Amino acid sequence: MPTVVLAGEPEGPEPATAETSEELNSQAQKHATKAVDHFNKGAYVDAEEEFRRVAFFAPNWRPLHFNLAVLAEAQGKLGTAVNEYQAFRPHGSPDEQMIVDQRLDELGRRRERIVRAYRRQIGIGASLLTLGLGSLAGGVTSFVVYRKRKNEYDEATALMLPAEKPNTGLIVGGYWLTLIGVLLAGASAGLLVQAVKSKRKLDSITLGKTRLQWAGGAAVQLHF
């Protein structure tokens, strides 16, 4: 878990614009303290909400976008993390800009991996789903055909007419086709669920409050 550091004056030159500030008013300070506490507990969604409140009371606080980027990255919201890092970079010191550039490079590579995984999951999942549905349809057809032939055989037997006994292989085949169809459909559902999760990461969508494990780099810390 990254540590939280108390940052006084940043090393290197002053931020790129004079509009940013290191100062927090009392109301913003209260929410920032809550945000750090949530962050240390791994409640990144709650921490982000508190920093959004900080943004309301102190919109020009210099470390704001960096902290939001760290929290977005911890939640897997890659698009938001990239945007927040880019918003912070012009106001960072040379050392901070190096960290931001490193995070942007890693996030870019991570995004490429997720895109590849998403496409693979969609492709394989759709193929398995098609095969699964086809297998299920084959199983149902086998049962229907067997039942139809069984009825015809029973009717012919009742009338003492010659008739061919239906092949029980249709039942065995139907069971196997149904089983395989269910397994394939289940596997496709798992892949498609993973694809949805990958898409949410790319679109920076989370599923409400939760405790998430840190997914960022070891060198990234909140600035306060």
C-alpha positions in Angstrom: 0.0 0.0 0.0 1.5 3.4 -0.9 2.2 5.8 1.9 0.7 9.2 2.2 3.2 12.0 2.3 2.9 15.5 3.6 4.1 17.7 0.8 5.2 21.3 1.6 6.7 23.3 -1.2 7.3 21.1 -4.2 10.9 20.6 -5.3 12.0 22.3 -8.5 10.4 25.3 -10.1 7.0 26.7 -9.2 3.9 25.2 -11.0 3.3 26.2 -14.6 0.6 28.7 -13.7 -0.1 31.0 -10.8 -3.7 29.9 -10.5 -2.9 26.8 -8.4 -2.3 26.8 -4.7 -0.9 24.6 -2.0 -3.4 26.0 0.6 -6.6 24.4 1.7 -9.4 26.2 3.6 -10.8 24.5 6.7 -13.7 22.9 4.9 -11.5 21.5 2.1 -9.0 20.3 4.7 -11.7 18.4 6.5 -12.7 16.5 3.4 -9.1 15.9 2.4 -8.4 14.3 5.8 -11.3 12.0 5.3 -10.1 11.2 1.8 -6.7 10.2 3.1 -8.2 8.0 5.8 -10.4 6.2 3.3 -7.4 5.8 1.0 -5.4 4.1 3.8 -8.2 1.7 4.4 -8.4 0.8 0.8 -11.8 2.4 0.3 -10.8 4.2 -2.9 -14.3 5.0 -4.1 -15.1 6.8 -0.8 -11.7 8.6 -1.0 -12.5 9.8 -4.5 -15.8 11.2 -3.3 -14.1 13.1 -0.6 -11.5 14.5 -3.0 -14.4 15.6 -5.3 -15.7 17.6 -2.3 -12.3 19.1 -1.9 -12.5 20.2 -5.5 -15.7 22.0 -4.7 -14.2 24.0 -1.8 -10.6 24.3 -3.3 -10.8 23.9 -7.0 -7.3 25.3 -7.5 -5.5 23.1 -5.0 -2.4 22.0 -6.9 -2.2 18.3 -5.9 -6.0 17.7 -6.6 -5.7 16.1 -10.1 -2.8 14.0 -9.1 -4.7 12.5 -6.2 -7.8 11.9 -8.3 -5.5 10.2 -10.9 -4.0 7.9 -8.2 -7.5 7.0 -7.0 -8.9 6.4 -10.5 -5.9 4.2 -11.3 -6.5 2.2 -8.0 -10.1 1.6 -9.2 -9.0 0.5 -12.7 -10.6 3.6 -14.3 -7.9 4.0 -16.8 -9.4 6.7 -19.0 -10.1 8.9 -15.9 -6.6 8.3 -14.5 -5.0 9.4 -17.8 -7.1 12.5 -18.0 -6.3 13.5 -14.4 -2.6 12.9 -14.7 -2.6 15.0 -17.9 -4.5 17.8 -16.1 -1.9 17.7 -13.2 1.3 17.5 -15.3 1.6 21.2 -16.3 1.5 22.2 -12.6 4.0 19.6 -11.5 7.7 20.0 -10.7 10.2 18.2 -12.9 10.3 15.2 -10.5 6.5 15.0 -10.4 6.3 15.3 -14.2 8.7 12.3 -14.5 6.4 10.3 -12.2 3.3 11.3 -14.2 5.1 10.4 -17.5 5.9 7.0 -16.1 2.3 6.4 -15.0 1.0 7.6 -18.4 3.3 5.2 -20.1 2.3 2.3 -17.9 -1.4 3.1 -18.2 -1.0 3.3 -22.0 0.5 -0.2 -22.1 -2.1 -1.5 -19.7 -4.8 -0.1 -21.8 -3.4 -1.9 -24.9 -3.4 -5.2 -23.0 -7.0 -4.7 -21.9 -8.1 -3.8 -25.4 -6.5 -7.0 -26.7 -8.0 -9.1 -23.9 -11.4 -7.5 -24.6 -11.3 -8.3 -28.3 -10.2 -11.9 -27.5 -12.9 -12.4 -24.9 -15.6 -11.0 -27.2 -14.5 -13.2 -30.2 -14.1 -16.4 -28.3 -17.2 -15.8 -26.1 -19.4 -15.2 -29.1 -18.0 -18.3 -30.9 -18.6 -20.5 -27.8 -22.1 -19.1 -27.4 -22.9 -19.9 -31.0 -21.6 -23.4 -30.6 -23.4 -23.8 -27.3 -26.8 -22.7 -28.7 -26.3 -25.0 -31.7 -25.5 -27.9 -29.4 -28.6 -27.2 -27.3 -30.7 -27.0 -30.4 -29.3 -30.3 -31.5 -30.1 -31.9 -28.2 -33.7 -30.6 -28.2 -34.1 -31.8 -31.7 -32.9 -35.3 -30.8 -35.4 -35.5 -27.9 -38.2 -34.3 -30.2 -37.4 -36.8 -32.9 -37.1 -39.7 -30.5 -40.5 -38.8 -28.9 -42.1 -38.6 -32.3 -40.8 -42.0 -33.3 -41.7 -43.5 -30.0 -45.3 -42.3 -30.4 -45.5 -43.7 -33.9 -44.1 -47.0 -32.7 -46.6 -47.2 -29.8 -49.5 -46.5 -32.1 -48.3 -49.1 -34.6 -47.8 -51.7 -31.8 -51.3 -51.0 -30.5 -52.8 -51.7 -34.0 -50.6 -54.8 -34.3 -48.8 -53.3 -37.3 -45.1 -53.8 -38.1 -43.0 -50.9 -36.9 -39.3 -50.2 -36.2 -38.4 -49.5 -32.6 -37.0 -46.1 -32.2 -33.2 -45.9 -31.7 -32.3 -45.0 -28.1 -29.1 -43.5 -29.4 -31.2 -40.4 -30.0 -31.7 -40.1 -26.3 -28.1 -40.6 -25.5 -27.0 -38.2 -28.2 -29.6 -35.6 -27.0 -28.3 -35.8 -23.5 -24.7 -35.3 -24.6 -25.5 -32.5 -26.9 -27.5 -30.7 -24.2 -24.7 -31.2 -21.7 -22.1 -29.9 -24.1 -24.3 -27.0 -25.0 -24.8 -26.0 -21.4 -21.0 -26.2 -20.8 -20.2 -24.1 -23.8 -22.9 -21.6 -23.0 -21.5 -21.3 -19.5 -18.0 -20.8 -20.7 -19.1 -18.2 -23.2 -21.0 -16.4 -20.4 -17.9 -16.2 -18.3 -15.8 -14.8 -21.2 -18.5 -12.2 -22.0 -18.7 -11.1 -18.4 -14.9 -10.6 -18.4 -15.3 -8.6 -21.6 -17.9 -6.4 -20.0 -15.5 -5.8 -17.1 -12.7 -5.0 -19.5 -14.9 -2.5 -21.3 -15.8 -0.8 -18.0 -12.1 -0.3 -17.3 -11.6 1.2 -20.7 -14.7 3.5 -20.2 -13.8 4.3 -16.6 -16.9 2.8 -15.1 -17.0 1.3 -11.6 -19.7 -0.6 -9.8 -20.3 1.5 -6.7 -18.6 1.5 -3.4 -16.3 -1.3 -2.7 -12.9 -2.1 -1.2 -10.5 -2.6 -4.0 -6.9 -3.8 -4.1 -4.2 -1.4 -5.2 -3.5 -1.7 -8.9 -1.0 1.2 -9.4 2.7 1.5 -9.2 4.6 1.3 -6.0 6.1 4.7 -6.5 2.8 6.5 -6.7 1.7 8.3 -3.6 -1.0 10.8 -2.7 0.2 14.3 -2.4 -1.1 16.4 0.4 
